[in-house]
């Protein structure tokens, strides 16, 4: 419980309902048990009322005309229009305002697109950039790091506007679930974006066989990125999705493809079909 | 709503240097600004000078008025700043001796205060006494307390508006008002 001095300072805020619930409750409780503060609360209301009831003071008769005379007497440079910054404002603020409004509208459209559940369109083997080739490891294997850009929109006009310079902002996506292995029914090299149950059913049957149980995925919340290396011979080949980045217009995936070095007779081994399938959040 | 639209139009024209439009704004706000200045100064003539200066300053600076606040709030702030400057410069708030002030006020009271109708002469006399005592008390307060109490209870501003005008927090204004009302009720005991 606070002391009387502190409660006194809070009386107006309490009366105006500006205290938080805890403080208001403290003041209320204090007033219930402290006759001195309770009495003071009543008296300060009377004092406030006395100030409130002060009568209006009659305006001097020529007040408005005297103000007008003083305004008329102002020098040219003391009047509103003569201020250079005001002229600047008059001309440029509307212009900037218009430009800002246009930009705001465009950003708003962009925002709407970004935050809605985008009807992602599958696109096979989109733009591929090979960014790094490493020859290393005990078997002198080669690792190729590729960034594969999967466009979300087959029609570019449907894609949200991203300003030059503003850049396409990429968000790192967390992998929710994944399958990785060397045996797949998909024998071609391809990277796929799967956004619907139908596409998933078709892919999984092709990948795991017509009788396979199809893993459940909620495509309202998730999408699938699948990378298939294609058929290779012999051990040592592999494909790994290292990173998935999402942006309003497309999805970038970083894929590392490993191929065996010269010491391995690649063409003589059993055929394998390395793959990596990952599930990520749609939003 | 109509008044606000009209005020907004007058402000827009005034910003272009239209003195007639500005005179319209003066007519709309003169009584309120004068009343405020009187409660700040406690003296009729000083209040007249101060209120006129408020409007002259408002016209000179109307290009800076961004209309985030109302014109009334903006002029409150100008009035407060001009009054505080004058207090510092000319000591106008170092009030004349209370007895002399009371005589002066008695002399002008019937002329300057607009009392409600229907009061008996005795009630008018009582009310005049109480009003004079309250005004006297306002004159004894330091500027921070006087500004808070005048804006809150004469101008009926919210604590938030006063906080903006005084450039401090709502909590500070609340504490100031609690303290000043506590002192005022002591001062007014017996009335």
Interface residues (C-beta under 8 A of the other chain):
Chain A: X8 X9 X10 X11 X12 X13 X16 X18 X40 X43 X44 X46 X47 X48 X50 X51 X52 X53 X54 X55 X56 X57 X58 X59 X60 X63 X64 X66 X67 X68 X70 X71 X72 X74 X78 X79 X80 X81 X82 X83 X85 X86 X89
Chain B: X14 X15 X16 X17 X19 X22 X23 X26 X27 X30 X31 X34 X35 X38 X39 X44 X47 X48 X51 X52 X55 X56 X59 X60 X62 X63 X111 X112 X113 X114 X115 X116 X130 X131 X134 X135 X138 X149 X150 X152 X153 X154 X156 X159 X170 X171 X174 X175 X177 X178 X179 X181 X182 X184 X185 X188 X191
